Amino acid sequence: MMQMDTQKDKKADKWVNEVWNTYSPQIYNLCRMNCDDKEDAKDVFQNVALRFCQNAKKIKYRDSVYPWLFQVFKNCFYDYVRFRQRLSPFSRVADTVGDYTALPAEKSVFYKAGNQENDELNRAVGTLSTRDRELIDMIFQKGLSTNELSAHYGVSFNAIIKRRHSAIKRAKKALLG
């Protein structure tokens, strides 16, 4: 009985090794693409690897592992972003006018023309669902192609095009009223 358990463990370890060797370069590229610098990318990648190692035994052998790894990457990346925002020095804080100023916004030294349009656009995108906001972010902020997105989400090329079109349509409707 003990010998069967060790054979199962060896098979599971071999599978975990194969899966990690297959997908780790893609995950690392995602980290490098999304993080500000190389060290931060290594930290996010290390967190993904840690979570994979902790949960590898729970994943079924037949399941597609990449969508799970991609979701773990997103969670680790969002954790990284939230952590970085907490530690933002004043030099990285946006110089926008607060509600407490005595001067009109146009007369302020920190006034930036175009902030109103950005606020409206952010409000319109904020009305979208989480899934749509994520898709818009990945297309327009991260610059991922439709092929890359269809591979990440595990859906067809046409499904990504339809999702993108409907998300933009909903944002446009929210923006125009």
N, C-alpha and C positions, 0 to 999 in steps of 0.2 A: 504494500500500500504506500509506503514511504517513497518507493522508487517511482511510482506513478506521479506523485505530487512533484517530485524533483523534475520529472520529464515535462510536466505541465508548466512548471516555473521556467525551465529552460526555453520552452517553446514561446511562452509569453515574453520573456526577456529578449529573445531573438526578434519577435514581432515588434516590440517597442523600439529596439535598435533600428530595425529596417524603416519603420515609420518615421522616426526622428531624422535619420539620415536622408530620407526622401524629402521631407517637408521643411527641414530647418533652414536651407538656403533661401527658400521663398519667404519664410517668416522673418529672417534676418534682413532681407531686402525691404520688406514692408517697414521694419523698424528703422532702417537707414533713411527710407524715403519720407517717413513721417516725423522723425525726431529732429530737433535742432542741430545736435552735434553727435559725433561718433560715440562718445562716452554714454550719452543718454540712450542712444540706440542699443548699446550693449546692455545697459541696465534693463530696458524693456524686454529685450530678447532673453535675458537671464530669468526674468520673472515668468515669461511664457514657458521656458524650459522647466522651471521649477514646478509650475502648475501642471505641466504635462507629465512630469515624473510622478507627482503626487497622485494624479488621477488616471494614469495609463492602465492600471489593472482593471478599472471600472469600465473602460471603453470596450465595446464588443469588437472582435476581430473583423467582422464583416462590415462594420459601419465605415462610412467615409469619414476619415479623420480630419481632413483639411478644413471643412466648414467649422468643426469644433475648435481646431487650432486657430482659425481666423477669428472666431468669436472671443477666444481667450486673449489673442493679440489685441483686439479692440478694447476689451476690458482693461488690460494692462496699460495700453496706451492712454485710455481715458484717466486711469489712476495717475499716470505720469503727468498728464496735462493738469489735472486738479492739484497735484503736488507742486508743480511748477508755478501755478497761479498763486498758491499760498505764499510762495517764497519770492514773489516778484519784487525786485528792488525798485526804488522810486524812479530810477533811470528808465525802466521799462513800462512804467505806468503811462497811460495815454494822457496827453495834455489837452483835456477837454474842459469846457466851462461848466462849473457846478451851478446849482440853483441858488447858491448863497451869494453870488456876486452882485455888487451894486451897479455895475456897468451893464449896458445891453451887450448881448453876446457878440455883435459885430464889432464893438469897440475894444473888446478884450484882446490881449496879446495872444491868447491861446486859441482864438477862434479859427476854425478851419472851415473854409468854404466846402460845401458838399456833405457835411455831417448830417444834414437833414435828410438827404436822399438815402444815406447809409442807414439811418435810424428807421426809415420807412421800409427799406428792403429787409433789414434784420427783423422788423416786426412781422412782415409778410412771411418770411421764411420761418419765423417762430410759430406761426399758426399751423404749420404743417405737422404731420405725424412724425414720430421719431424715425421711422423707416424712411420717409421721404426726405427729412432733413439730413439724415446720414447719407443717402444717395446723392443729394445735391452737393453736400460737402465733399464727398469722394470724387465727384465729377469736376466741380469747379474750383475747389481749393487744392485738392491733392493731385488733380490732373490724371486720374485713372481713366483708361479707355473702356469702351463698352465691352470689349473682349475680356479685359482683366476683371471687370465687375461681374460678368457672367460666370467666370471661373470662381471668383470669390464667393458669390452667393449660391452657386450651384444651380443656376437657372439659365434658360436659353438667351441668346443674343437679343431676340425679339422681345422677350419679357423685360429685359433691362431697358430697351428703347421705349416700350409702353409705360413702364414705371417712371422713367425720366420725363416723358412727355406729360403724363398726368400730374406729376409733382410740379413741373413748371407751370402747367395750366392752373393748378390750385394756388400756387404762389402769385401768379399774375392776377387771378381773381381776387385774392386777398389784398393785393397791392392797389388794384384799381377800384375795389369796392363793390 
